[in-house]
Amino acid sequence: MTPSLNTECISNQPETPLTFGRLDGRNVVAEFNGGHISSDGGLLLIRQVDQQYGLSEQIAACFTDHRDPTRVEHSIQELVAQRLYALVQGYEDVNDHDILRDDVMMGVAVGKLSRRRGEGSPLAGKSTLNRLEKSYRRDESIAVNGRYVKTEVDPRQLEEVFLTMFFAQHPTPPKQIVLDLDVTDDETHGAQEGAEFNGYYQSTCYTPLYLFCGRDLLVARLRPANVDPAAGALEELQRVIAAIQTRWPPVKIWVRGDSAYSRDDIMTWCEATPKVDYVLAQGSNAVLVRRSRRWSEPALTDYAQRRQQAKDTLIAEVGDEPDPKDLDRLVPDTVYYGCFTYQTEDSWSRPRRVICKVTAGANGVRHHFVVTSLTAQQMSAQRLHREGYCPRGEMENRLKEQQLDLFSDRTSNHYFDDNQLRLWFSAFAYGLLNALRQQALQQTELANARVGTIRTHLLKLGTLIRVSVRRIHLAFHSAFPRRHLFHLAYQRLLGLANSS
């Protein structure tokens, strides 16, 4: 029979040392008696970032606390910091906090090593944090039981924190910025509120809308999967751009996105707003393909001629007819760019400039179209497509960081509003890691690393913690391979604090 794994019984018995054979004439013995040891020593850097920008403090200020002050053990700011720091370090679920509540390293980072009242763990457990995640309530949502949930959050105020963090990291106004819009899928399970089937993603999911400025996350808006891909995009653009233009009046702004956002209301608003332009993909159709023949036909002719020349050269040198697949690999595609004025039959209110990229190759002709408010005098067709639109693909890396590294797809609560707040917490955790990357790791080996890589290589640092009456001593792993980078990041964050 398999022995029962009764944790309580095992804990009451003295532990037997674990033996792992012999090495160099010595027994290899392991015991769980090393004291307070953590793999999260890098949290100290995250704590410095948080203190520098006051992120946890700003987020906590968005909450209204209706709890009895005389019975409160964990402040809102402590709860927010604990949730964010755990996400940063890779602890994706609130269930993890039933262990983390006793973790001394997490306590040092949050700023709490002991309880204020009674006995027990110094930090919050999963139930307390779960109640915090129920603080967002729209009027039309199912009411939360007020007996258990005594905190509320102002969503508009919370959304403004993203912009405050953005401005704080860029004290010098840039001449031009690009705002990237995109949507991704967030698969759901079970009968979650707002979960719908999406034909494009072929799954039951949410479709959150994101808006980035470079690596800075400005908007993370959870949406059901059955809404228009551009739903809410104009509203978020108006809010964000108004704030940016108030703070930085001279800045020029580009709005960039795929064909889901080439909507007349978005483009018309950008055209009517000073210093705002757009570069948006446009879905192909028969009219656009026909209008681009002046480039597709010569592109095909050019490719066919170069292919024939390559074939003739190979026959002359080898003597045999080359395999068509060899020619496919040897002869590069021909690419032509052009632009023309175009207006849809019903959906657009005015004619607009459309850029076409025509690629002729072994598989025929491929077309890609971009609609823009920029004139030919401001930017040529080729340069606009290459330098203006194509860098939009970098946003895919930001979405991967959100979902894979910061667990933004852990929207497993039943209610939609709870999941929106979870998404915001993941987005703020990304903000902490991105601030560390931008402010302390520039021009280093991790300057362009994913935030998950930064966690693995810099923040997952073995630490022995000794707490005495006079001090808290953290002994980092002596053979930590990036100790010099850790020192550099620390000095840079210290310099930020001193300069401010």
C-alpha positions in Angstrom: 0.0 0.0 0.0 1.1 3.6 -0.7 1.8 5.3 2.7 -0.5 8.2 3.6 0.9 11.6 3.0 -0.6 13.3 6.1 1.2 16.6 6.3 0.2 17.3 9.9 1.4 13.9 11.1 4.7 14.3 9.2 5.3 17.8 10.7 5.0 16.4 14.2 7.8 13.9 13.7 11.5 14.7 13.7 12.7 14.9 10.1 15.2 12.2 8.9 18.1 13.6 7.0 18.0 12.9 3.2 21.1 11.1 1.9 22.3 11.4 -1.7 25.2 9.0 -1.8 28.9 10.0 -1.5 31.1 12.5 -3.2 34.9 12.7 -2.9 34.8 10.4 0.1 32.1 12.4 1.9 28.4 11.7 2.5 25.9 14.0 0.8 23.3 14.8 3.4 20.4 17.3 3.2 18.1 18.7 5.9 15.4 21.4 6.0 17.1 23.3 8.7 18.9 26.1 6.8 16.8 28.9 8.3 15.4 31.7 6.3 16.6 31.1 2.7 15.0 32.7 -0.3 15.4 32.5 -4.1 14.0 36.0 -4.4 16.8 38.3 -3.3 16.3 40.5 -6.4 13.0 41.8 -4.8 15.1 44.5 -3.2 15.7 46.0 -6.6 12.0 45.9 -7.4 11.3 47.5 -4.0 13.6 50.3 -4.9 11.8 50.8 -8.2 8.5 50.8 -6.5 9.7 53.3 -3.9 11.2 55.5 -6.6 8.0 55.9 -8.6 5.5 55.3 -5.7 3.6 52.8 -7.8 2.1 50.7 -4.9 1.2 53.9 -3.1 -0.5 55.4 -6.1 -2.5 52.2 -6.7 -3.5 51.9 -3.1 -4.8 55.5 -3.2 -7.3 54.4 -5.9 -9.0 52.1 -3.3 -11.6 53.1 -0.8 -11.3 51.0 2.4 -14.5 50.5 4.4 -12.9 48.1 6.9 -12.9 48.8 10.6 -9.5 50.5 11.1 -9.1 49.0 14.6 -9.2 45.5 13.1 -7.1 46.0 10.0 -4.0 43.9 9.9 -2.9 44.4 6.2 -3.1 47.9 4.7 -4.2 48.3 1.1 -0.7 49.4 0.1 0.8 46.3 1.7 -1.7 44.1 -0.1 -1.0 45.7 -3.4 2.8 45.5 -3.0 2.6 41.8 -2.0 0.5 41.0 -5.0 2.7 42.9 -7.5 6.0 41.6 -6.1 4.8 38.0 -6.2 3.8 38.4 -9.9 7.1 40.0 -10.6 8.9 37.0 -9.1 6.8 34.5 -11.0 4.1 33.5 -8.4 1.1 33.8 -10.7 -1.8 32.8 -8.4 -3.2 34.1 -5.1 -3.0 30.5 -3.8 0.8 30.9 -3.7 0.4 33.5 -1.0 -0.5 30.9 1.6 3.2 30.0 1.5 4.5 33.5 0.7 2.7 35.0 3.7 5.5 33.5 5.9 8.3 34.3 3.5 10.8 36.6 5.2 12.2 37.9 1.9 8.7 38.9 0.8 8.2 40.5 4.2 11.4 42.6 3.8 10.2 43.8 0.4 6.7 44.6 1.5 8.0 46.2 4.7 6.4 43.9 7.3 8.2 41.2 9.3 5.6 40.6 12.1 1.9 41.0 12.8 0.6 44.1 14.4 -2.2 42.2 16.2 -2.1 38.7 17.7 -0.2 35.7 16.4 0.1 34.3 12.9 1.7 35.1 9.6 2.9 38.7 9.0 1.7 38.9 5.4 -1.7 38.3 3.8 -3.0 34.9 2.6 -5.0 33.9 -0.4 -8.4 34.8 1.1 -7.5 38.4 1.9 -5.9 39.0 -1.5 -8.9 37.4 -3.2 -11.2 39.9 -1.4 -9.0 42.7 -2.6 -9.4 41.4 -6.2 -13.2 41.8 -5.8 -12.9 45.6 -5.3 -14.0 46.6 -8.8 -17.7 46.8 -9.2 -19.6 48.4 -12.1 -23.2 49.4 -11.6 -24.4 46.7 -14.0 -22.3 43.9 -12.5 -23.6 41.4 -10.0 -23.2 42.9 -6.5 -20.4 41.7 -4.3 -21.3 40.5 -0.9 -20.6 43.5 1.3 -20.2 41.4 4.3 -16.9 40.0 3.0 -15.6 42.6 0.5 -15.2 46.0 2.1 -12.9 47.7 -0.4 -13.7 49.5 -3.6 -11.5 50.8 -6.4 -12.0 53.7 -8.8 -11.2 52.3 -12.3 -10.7 55.7 -13.9 -8.3 56.7 -11.2 -6.5 53.4 -11.5 -6.1 53.8 -15.3 -4.5 57.2 -14.7 -1.7 55.5 -12.7 -0.4 54.0 -16.0 0.0 57.5 -17.4 1.6 58.8 -14.2 4.2 56.1 -14.3 4.8 56.7 -18.0 5.5 60.5 -17.5 7.7 59.8 -14.5 10.0 57.7 -16.5 10.3 60.2 -19.3 10.9 63.6 -17.7 12.2 65.1 -21.0 9.4 65.4 -23.6 10.2 63.4 -26.8 9.7 65.0 -30.2 7.5 62.1 -31.4 5.9 59.0 -30.0 4.1 56.0 -31.5 1.0 54.5 -29.8 0.5 50.9 -30.7 -2.9 49.3 -30.5 -3.4 45.5 -30.5 -5.7 42.8 -29.2 -4.9 39.3 -28.1 -6.9 36.3 -26.9 -7.2 35.3 -23.2 -8.7 31.8 -23.1 -11.4 31.1 -20.5 -12.6 27.9 -18.8 -16.0 27.2 -17.5 -19.0 29.5 -17.4 -17.1 32.7 -16.7 -19.0 36.0 -16.9 -18.4 37.7 -20.3 -16.7 34.7 -21.8 -17.7 34.1 -25.4 -16.6 32.1 -28.5 -14.4 34.0 -30.9 -14.3 32.8 -34.5 -10.9 34.3 -35.2 -9.2 32.7 -32.3 -11.4 29.6 -32.4 -11.8 29.5 -28.7 -13.9 30.7 -25.8 -12.0 33.6 -24.4 -11.7 37.3 -23.5 -10.1 39.7 -26.0 -8.2 42.3 -24.0 -7.2 45.6 -25.7 -3.7 46.9 -25.1 -2.1 50.2 -25.9 1.7 50.6 -25.7 4.1 53.5 -26.3 7.3 51.6 -27.1 7.8 49.4 -24.1 5.5 51.4 -21.8 2.1 50.0 -21.2 -0.6 52.6 -21.1 -3.9 50.7 -21.5 -5.0 47.1 -20.5 -8.7 46.8 -21.1 -10.4 43.4 -20.7 -13.3 42.8 -23.2 -15.6 40.0 -24.0 -14.7 38.0 -27.1 -17.9 38.8 -29.0 -17.2 42.6 -29.4 -15.9 44.4 -32.4 -12.1 44.2 -32.5 -11.9 48.0 -32.3 -14.4 48.3 -29.5 -13.2 50.9 -27.0 -10.1 51.8 -29.0 -11.2 55.3 -29.9 -12.3 56.0 -26.3 -8.9 54.9 -25.0 -7.0 56.9 -27.7 -8.9 60.1 -26.8 -8.2 59.7 -23.1 -4.5 58.9 -23.5 -3.7 61.4 -26.2 -5.5 64.2 -24.3 -3.3 63.5 -21.3 -0.2 63.3 -23.4 -0.9 66.6 -25.2 -1.7 68.3 -21.9 1.6 67.2 -20.5 3.7 67.5 -23.7 2.0 70.0 -26.0 4.6 70.0 -28.8 4.9 66.2 -29.2 3.9 64.6 -32.5 1.8 61.4 -32.1 1.4 58.4 -34.4 -1.4 55.9 -33.9 -0.4 52.5 -35.3 -2.3 49.3 -35.5 -3.4 46.4 -37.7 -6.4 46.4 -40.0 -8.9 46.0 -37.1 -8.3 49.7 -36.4 -8.6 51.2 -39.9 -12.1 52.5 -38.9 -13.5 55.8 -40.1 -14.2 57.1 -36.6 -10.7 56.5 -35.5 -9.1 58.0 -38.6 -11.5 60.9 -38.7 -10.7 61.8 -35.1 -7.0 61.6 -35.7 -7.3 63.8 -38.8 -9.2 66.4 -36.7 -6.8 66.3 -33.8 -3.6 68.5 -34.1 -0.3 66.7 -34.3 -1.9 63.3 -34.5 -1.4 61.0 -37.5 -2.2 57.3 -38.1 -0.5 54.4 -39.8 -2.9 51.5 -39.9 -3.0 48.3 -41.9 -5.9 48.0 -44.4 -7.5 44.7 -45.3 -7.1 43.7 -49.0 -10.0 43.7 -51.4 -10.5 43.4 -55.2 -10.4 47.2 -55.8 -7.1 47.6 -53.9 -5.5 44.7 -55.8 -6.7 46.2 -59.1 -5.3 49.6 -58.2 -1.9 48.1 -57.4 -1.5 46.4 -60.8 0.9 49.2 -61.9 3.4 47.7 -59.4 2.4 44.1 -59.3 2.8 43.5 -63.1 6.4 44.9 -63.4 7.3 43.2 -60.1 6.2 39.8 -61.6 8.1 40.6 -64.8 11.3 41.5 -62.9 11.1 38.3 -60.8 10.5 36.1 -63.8 13.5 37.7 -65.6 15.8 37.2 -62.7 14.6 33.6 -62.2 15.3 32.9 -65.9 18.8 34.4 -65.7 19.5 32.3 -62.7 18.3 29.2 -64.5 20.3 29.9 -67.6 23.5 30.5 -65.5 23.0 27.2 -63.7 22.5 25.3 -66.9 25.6 26.8 -68.4 27.7 25.9 -65.3 26.2 22.6 -64.3 24.8 21.3 -67.6 21.5 20.1 -66.1 18.2 21.7 -65.6 18.0 23.0 -62.0 15.3 21.9 -59.6 12.5 24.5 -59.3 12.9 24.4 -55.5 16.5 25.3 -55.9 15.5 28.3 -57.9 12.9 29.3 -55.2 15.7 29.4 -52.7 18.3 31.2 -54.9 16.2 33.9 -56.4 14.9 36.5 -53.8 11.5 38.0 -54.1 10.9 41.3 -55.9 9.4 44.0 -53.8 7.7 47.2 -55.1 6.1 50.0 -53.2 3.5 52.5 -54.3 0.7 54.7 -53.1 -2.6 56.0 -54.3 -5.8 57.7 -53.1 -8.6 55.4 -52.1 -12.1 55.6 -50.6 -14.3 52.7 -49.6 -17.8 52.6 -51.1 -19.7 53.1 -47.8 -17.5 52.9 -44.6 -15.1 55.8 -45.2 -16.2 59.4 -45.1 -13.4 60.7 -47.3 -10.6 59.5 -49.6 -7.3 58.6 -47.9 -3.7 57.8 -48.9 -3.1 54.0 -49.2 0.4 52.5 -49.3 0.8 49.2 -51.1 3.7 46.7 -50.8 3.7 44.2 -53.7 5.9 41.1 -53.3 6.4 38.9 -56.3 8.0 35.5 -55.8 7.7 31.8 -56.5 4.2 31.7 -55.2 2.9 34.6 -57.2 2.1 38.1 -55.9 1.3 39.1 -52.3 -0.2 42.4 -51.4 -0.1 44.4 -48.1 -1.8 47.7 -47.7 -1.4 50.5 -45.2 -3.7 53.6 -44.8 -2.1 56.8 -43.4 -2.7 60.4 -42.9 0.9 61.2 -43.7 1.5 62.8 -47.1 4.0 61.7 -49.7 6.0 64.9 -48.9 6.2 63.8 -45.3 7.3 60.2 -45.9 7.7 58.1 -49.1 5.7 54.9 -49.5 8.7 52.6 -49.1 10.0 54.4 -46.0 6.6 54.6 -44.4 5.9 50.9 -44.8 9.4 49.8 -43.7 10.2 52.3 -40.9 6.7 53.5 -40.0 4.5 50.4 -40.1 6.7 47.2 -39.9 8.2 48.0 -36.4 4.6 47.4 -35.1 5.6 43.7 -34.9 7.7 44.5 -31.8 4.4 44.9 -29.9 3.9 41.1 -30.2 6.8 40.8 -27.9 5.1 43.0 -25.4 2.0 40.9 -25.5 4.1 37.8 -24.9 5.7 39.4 -21.9 2.3 40.2 -20.5 0.8 36.7 -21.0 3.8 34.4 -20.6 5.9 36.4 -18.1 3.3 38.3 -16.0 0.4 35.9 -16.3 -2.2 38.3 -17.6 -4.2 35.4 -18.9 -4.8 34.1 -15.3 -8.2 35.6 -15.4 -9.9 32.6 -13.8 -12.3 34.4 -11.5 -16.0 33.9 -12.3 -16.9 37.6 -12.5 -15.7 39.8 -15.3 -14.8 42.8 -13.1 -12.6 40.6 -10.9 -10.7 39.5 -13.9 -10.3 43.1 -15.1 -8.6 44.0 -11.8 -6.4 40.9 -12.1 -5.4 42.1 -15.6 -4.5 45.5 -14.1 -2.4 43.9 -11.4 -0.4 42.0 -14.1 0.0 45.1 -16.1 1.3 47.1 -13.1 3.7 44.2 -12.3 5.0 44.6 -15.9 5.4 48.3 -15.3 7.7 47.6 -12.4 9.9 45.2 -14.4 9.9 47.5 -17.4 11.0 50.4 -15.3 13.8 48.3 -13.9 14.8 47.4 -17.5 14.6 51.0 -18.8 16.1 52.9 -15.8 18.7 50.5 -14.4 19.6 48.0 -17.2 20.2 50.3 -20.2 23.3 49.5 -22.2 23.8 46.2 -20.4 23.4 42.6 -21.5 19.8 42.6 -20.3 18.8 46.0 -21.8 16.6 44.3 -24.5 15.8 41.1 -22.6 12.3 40.0 -21.9 11.0 40.7 -18.4 10.9 37.0 -17.8 14.6 36.7 -18.7 15.4 39.6 -16.3 13.5 37.7 -13.5 15.5 34.5 -14.2 18.9 36.1 -14.6 18.8 39.0 -12.1 16.0 38.7 -9.6 16.0 35.0 -8.8 18.9 35.4 -6.4 19.6 32.9 -3.6 19.7 34.7 -0.3 20.2 33.7 3.3 18.3 36.0 5.7 19.4 36.7 9.3 17.2 38.8 11.4 18.6 40.1 14.7 17.7 42.9 17.1 19.9 45.5 15.3 19.7 44.6 11.7 18.3 42.4 8.9 21.3 40.9 7.1 20.8 39.4 3.6 23.7 37.2 2.4 23.5 36.8 -1.4 24.8 33.8 -3.2 28.6 34.2 -3.4 28.8 32.7 -6.9 25.9 34.7 -8.4 27.0 35.1 -12.0 25.6 38.6 -12.5 26.7 40.2 -9.2 28.3 43.1 -11.1 25.1 43.8 -13.0 23.2 43.7 -9.7 25.6 46.2 -8.3 25.2 48.4 -11.4 21.4 48.3 -11.2 21.5 49.2 -7.5 23.8 52.2 -8.1 21.6 53.4 -11.0 18.4 53.2 -8.9 20.2 54.9 -6.1 21.2 57.7 -8.4 17.6 58.1 -9.6 16.5 58.4 -5.9 19.2 61.0 -5.2 18.4 63.1 -8.3 14.7 63.2 -7.5 
